[in-house]
Amino acid sequence: MAAGAHRRLCVSRLAGPVTGKLTLNPWLVKAPRDCIDYVILHELCHLKEHNHSPRFFKLLDRHMPAWRQRKARLDELAEIILNA
């Protein structure tokens, strides 16, 4: 992987916010449960706030005050999980 590049455990929407269907990256099942919960909540918040505006982060804070720690943990583990 090129220097400065990052691997991510992405979530893609199967359909838009109208249907609310999400498709999780299959590698995400290797992540710790609290990290999976964070990813799912992150995407659920997008059903109400379609971008990463301050309102989006306020919503995320309201439902998961420790989301930053969970995201950081997931980011740290992404390379290991994706190469396992």
N, C-alpha and C positions, 0 to 999 in steps of 0.2 A: 504494500500500500504506500502511496506517495506521502512524503513528509507533510504534516499538517492536515492530512485527510482523516476523517472520522467515520467510523461505522456506526450505524444507528439501528435500533430495533424499531422499525417503522410500523405504523398502522395506516392502512389505506381505507378509504371509504368505498364500499361496494356501490353505494348509492348516496345521493346527497342528503342533506338534513331533513328533507321532506319525509323520507322513509325511515331514517335513523338506523340504517344497517351499516355495520362496521365489519371489516375483515381484519383480523389480527395477524401479524407476522407469525408464521408457525414457530420461529425460533424463540418467540417471547415465552413459550411454555417452559423454557429452561431458566428463566429469570426468577428471582425470589418473588413470592406471592405479593409482598407489599409493593414491589415495583410494577407488577402486573396490574394491581389495583390502581396505581397511579396512572398508568397508560390508559386504562379504560375510563377512569374519571376525566382525564385530560380530553379524551375524545367526546365523552358525554357533554362536557362543558362547551365543546364546539357546536353542539346542537342548539345552544342558546346564543353563544357569542362566536361568530364565524371566523374570527381572527384572534390574534394575540394582543388585544387591546387591554388597557388597564381594567376594564370591566371583566374581561375573561379571567385575568389573574385574581381579581377580587373574588370571583365565583369559585375558582380553584382553591383559594385560601379559605373560603368559608366552609367548604366541604372536606378539605384535607389540609389542615394547617402545616403539616410536615412534608408537603409535596416536594419542596426544594431538596430535602435530604434524600427522598426516594428517587428523584430524578438524577441527582448526583451519583447515587449508588448504581443506578441503571447505566448511566453513561460510563462509569468506571468498569462495569462488568460487560459492556457490549462487545468488546473485542473477544473476550473469553467465551461468551455465549455463542457468538457467531462463528467462532473457529472450533467449537467443541464437536 
